[in-house]
Amino acid sequence: MNANPSSITVFGEVLFDCFPNGKQVLGGAPFNVAWHLQALGDDPTFISRIGDDTLGKTILKNAQAWGLRTDNIQIDQAHPTGRVDITVHDDEPHYDITPGSAYDFISAQSVQLTKRSGLLYHGSLALRSPYAQQQFKTLRESGDWSVFLDVNLRAPWWDQTSLFDWIQSARWVKLNVDELRELGFQEPVLEVAMRNFQTQFELEQVIVTRGSEGASVLTPEGFFSQTPGEIPEFVDTVGAGDAFTAVFIHGLIESWPIQDTLVAAQAFASQVIGLRGATPDNRAFYKTILEMHA
């Protein structure tokens, strides 16, 4: 497979983030990533599942208005559209994730793809049930994919054995520093911990985000780090990691140098921190990122 696959398929949850003030914002890490990639001009294929309900219809309407293709957003007659109730303590979001949501029942058999190759993005939340794991495995084995795994540990919705299997099958893995430590890589020097993680799972790249301290990437060419600049406005950190991931994937597809990709991804994540929720509804929001490598 080419070093930089030209097509992107995104698999996983789409849901509503519900805030204490009553505001409901479209979310779900895979949906957020697909939303950003669409605005960046990458035309991703998004695979998910929603309920036949008001929230589901709203998701379809918004996705179509944004230009996202919806032919692989499946409709579930038996399960509701996903939702997450978010509370914020000490500027950090806490998530109450509804079980038994439609995205837990994505059907591999119902997926319609003309091409089964390129970059396949997925997170860990949508694989929280044995059924979902089997469906994703069927999809992954049906094509020639390079897998980008976005680790998203949300207790109690993960187990180490299954997660390690997904990591083993990936080419690129992105996680935050707390997740790296929680998975057992406790070496005090971050680069050493990342190198041990990379070696154990035979990964091409390990991407670790560190909140206000920035992000680091370990590649076959070396170790790269970037510290974010001043954040112009702080609202919440919901979706900041997904914003980082989307720009990082865009950089992979466009063959940007790693350090340039880190700078752009950090800058965009800092922008999203100025939003309530994860998904801007104005394409002008992406102007600065699009101009970086115009």
C-alpha positions in Angstrom: 0.0 0.0 0.0 1.1 3.6 -0.7 2.7 5.5 2.2 -0.1 8.0 2.0 -3.4 6.5 1.1 -5.6 8.9 -0.8 -9.0 7.8 0.4 -10.4 8.0 3.9 -13.1 5.8 5.5 -14.3 6.7 9.0 -16.1 4.1 11.2 -17.8 4.7 14.5 -20.2 6.6 16.6 -22.2 9.7 15.8 -24.2 11.1 18.7 -25.3 14.2 20.5 -23.2 15.8 23.3 -25.8 17.2 25.8 -24.6 20.0 28.1 -25.9 21.0 31.5 -27.4 24.2 30.0 -29.6 22.2 27.7 -27.6 22.7 24.6 -27.2 19.7 22.3 -24.2 19.6 20.0 -23.4 17.0 17.3 -20.5 14.8 18.4 -18.8 11.4 18.6 -15.1 11.3 17.8 -15.4 9.6 14.4 -18.2 12.0 13.3 -16.1 14.9 14.5 -13.1 13.7 12.5 -15.2 13.1 9.4 -16.8 16.5 9.8 -13.4 18.3 9.9 -12.0 16.2 7.0 -15.0 17.1 4.9 -14.3 20.8 5.5 -10.6 20.2 4.7 -11.6 18.8 1.3 -10.8 15.1 1.9 -14.4 13.8 1.2 -14.4 10.9 3.7 -16.8 8.0 3.7 -18.5 7.9 7.1 -19.9 4.6 8.4 -22.2 4.8 11.4 -25.8 4.0 12.6 -28.5 6.2 14.0 -32.0 5.6 15.4 -35.2 6.3 13.6 -35.9 9.3 15.8 -35.7 13.0 16.0 -32.0 13.1 16.9 -31.2 10.8 14.1 -33.1 12.9 11.6 -31.2 16.0 12.8 -27.9 14.2 12.3 -28.8 13.3 8.7 -29.9 16.9 8.0 -26.8 18.4 9.4 -24.4 15.9 7.7 -26.1 16.5 4.3 -26.0 20.2 4.7 -22.2 20.0 5.5 -21.6 17.9 2.4 -20.9 14.6 4.1 -22.1 11.6 2.2 -24.9 9.8 4.3 -25.3 6.6 2.3 -23.4 4.6 5.0 -25.2 6.2 7.9 -27.5 3.2 8.7 -31.0 3.6 10.2 -31.8 1.4 13.2 -35.5 0.7 14.0 -34.8 -0.8 17.4 -32.2 1.3 19.1 -32.0 5.1 19.7 -29.5 7.6 18.4 -26.5 7.9 20.7 -26.1 10.6 23.3 -23.6 11.6 25.9 -24.4 13.8 28.9 -21.4 16.1 29.5 -20.5 17.8 32.8 -17.4 20.0 33.2 -15.3 19.9 36.4 -12.1 22.0 36.6 -12.2 22.7 32.9 -12.2 19.0 32.0 -15.3 17.3 30.4 -16.8 14.2 32.0 -18.9 11.9 29.9 -22.0 9.8 30.8 -22.4 7.6 27.7 -25.8 6.0 27.0 -25.4 2.2 26.4 -27.3 0.2 23.7 -27.2 3.0 21.2 -27.7 2.6 17.4 -24.0 3.0 16.7 -23.4 -0.2 18.8 -25.1 -2.1 16.0 -23.4 -1.0 12.8 -23.8 -3.8 10.3 -20.8 -4.7 8.1 -23.2 -6.4 5.6 -25.0 -3.1 5.1 -21.9 -1.1 4.3 -21.8 0.1 0.7 -18.3 0.9 -0.6 -17.0 1.1 -4.2 -13.4 1.0 -2.8 -12.1 -0.9 0.2 -8.7 0.5 0.6 -6.9 3.6 1.8 -6.9 4.9 5.4 -9.5 3.4 7.7 -10.1 5.4 10.9 -11.8 4.1 14.0 -11.9 4.7 17.7 -12.4 2.3 20.6 -15.8 3.4 21.9 -17.8 2.0 19.0 -16.2 -1.4 19.6 -17.4 -1.7 23.1 -19.6 -4.8 22.5 -18.7 -8.3 21.0 -21.2 -7.7 18.2 -19.6 -4.4 17.2 -16.1 -5.9 17.4 -17.1 -8.7 15.0 -18.8 -6.3 12.6 -15.7 -4.1 12.5 -13.4 -7.0 12.1 -15.5 -8.2 9.1 -15.2 -4.7 7.5 -11.5 -4.4 8.2 -10.8 -7.9 6.7 -12.9 -7.1 3.6 -10.3 -4.6 2.2 -6.7 -3.5 1.9 -6.7 -0.8 4.6 -4.1 1.1 6.5 -5.7 1.6 10.0 -5.6 4.7 12.1 -6.7 3.9 15.6 -7.8 6.8 17.8 -7.7 5.4 21.4 -10.6 6.8 23.4 -10.7 5.2 26.9 -14.1 5.7 28.5 -14.7 3.5 31.5 -16.3 1.0 31.7 -16.5 0.7 27.9 -13.2 -0.9 27.1 -11.1 -3.9 28.0 -7.3 -4.2 27.6 -7.3 -7.5 25.7 -9.6 -6.3 22.9 -7.9 -2.9 22.7 -4.5 -4.5 22.4 -5.8 -6.6 19.5 -7.0 -3.4 17.7 -3.7 -1.6 18.3 -1.8 -4.6 16.9 -3.8 -4.3 13.7 -3.1 -0.5 13.3 -0.5 1.4 11.4 -0.9 4.7 13.2 -2.2 5.0 16.8 -3.1 8.3 18.5 -3.8 8.5 22.3 -3.3 11.0 25.1 -0.6 10.7 27.6 -2.9 9.5 30.4 -4.2 6.7 28.2 -0.6 5.7 27.4 0.1 5.5 31.1 -3.1 3.6 31.8 -2.2 1.0 29.2 1.0 0.3 31.2 3.7 2.4 29.6 4.8 4.2 32.8 8.4 5.1 31.8 9.2 8.6 33.1 10.7 9.8 29.9 7.8 10.1 27.4 9.9 9.3 24.3 11.0 6.0 26.0 7.4 5.1 26.9 6.3 5.9 23.3 9.2 3.9 21.8 8.3 0.9 24.0 4.7 1.2 22.9 5.7 1.4 19.2 8.0 -1.6 19.5 5.5 -3.8 21.3 2.8 -3.3 18.7 5.1 -2.8 15.6 3.5 0.6 14.7 4.7 3.0 12.1 3.7 6.1 14.1 2.6 6.8 17.7 0.9 10.1 18.3 0.5 11.3 21.9 -1.4 14.4 22.9 -0.6 16.1 26.2 -3.2 18.8 26.6 -1.7 22.3 27.2 1.8 20.7 27.0 1.3 19.9 23.3 1.8 16.7 21.3 4.6 14.3 20.4 5.0 11.9 17.5 7.3 9.0 17.1 8.0 7.9 13.6 10.7 5.8 11.9 12.5 9.1 11.1 12.6 10.3 14.8 10.8 11.9 17.7 8.9 15.2 17.1 7.1 17.5 19.6 5.1 20.7 19.4 3.9 23.0 22.2 0.7 25.0 21.4 0.7 28.8 21.3 -1.5 31.0 23.3 -5.2 29.9 23.2 -7.2 32.9 22.0 -10.4 31.9 23.8 -11.3 29.0 26.2 -14.8 27.6 26.2 -14.3 23.8 26.7 -11.9 21.1 25.5 -14.7 18.9 24.1 -13.6 17.7 20.6 -10.1 19.3 20.8 -8.5 15.9 20.4 -10.7 15.0 17.4 -9.8 18.3 15.8 -6.1 17.5 16.3 -6.6 14.0 14.8 -8.5 15.3 11.7 -5.7 17.7 10.8 -3.0 15.1 11.5 -4.8 12.7 9.1 -5.1 15.5 6.6 -1.4 16.0 6.9 -0.7 12.3 6.3 -2.9 12.3 3.2 -1.2 15.4 1.9 2.3 14.2 2.7 3.1 17.2 4.9 6.3 17.0 7.0 5.6 15.8 10.5 6.6 19.0 12.2 4.3 21.0 9.9 1.5 18.6 10.6 2.0 19.0 14.4 1.9 22.8 14.1 -1.3 22.8 12.1 -3.0 20.1 14.3 -2.1 22.0 17.5 -3.3 25.3 16.1 -6.6 23.8 15.0 -7.2 22.1 18.3 -6.6 25.4 20.0 -9.3 27.0 17.8 -11.8 24.3 18.7 -11.3 25.0 22.4 -13.0 28.3 21.7 -16.2 26.5 20.7 -19.0 25.0 22.7 -18.8 21.4 21.6 -16.7 19.9 18.8 -18.1 20.9 15.4 -18.1 24.4 13.9 -20.9 25.2 11.5 -19.0 27.8 9.5 -16.5 26.8 6.9 -14.6 30.0 7.4 -13.4 28.4 10.7 -11.1 26.3 8.6 -9.6 29.1 6.5 -6.3 29.4 8.5 -5.6 25.6 8.3 -6.4 25.4 4.6 -4.0 28.3 3.9 -1.1 26.7 5.8 -0.1 24.6 2.8 -2.1 26.3 0.0 
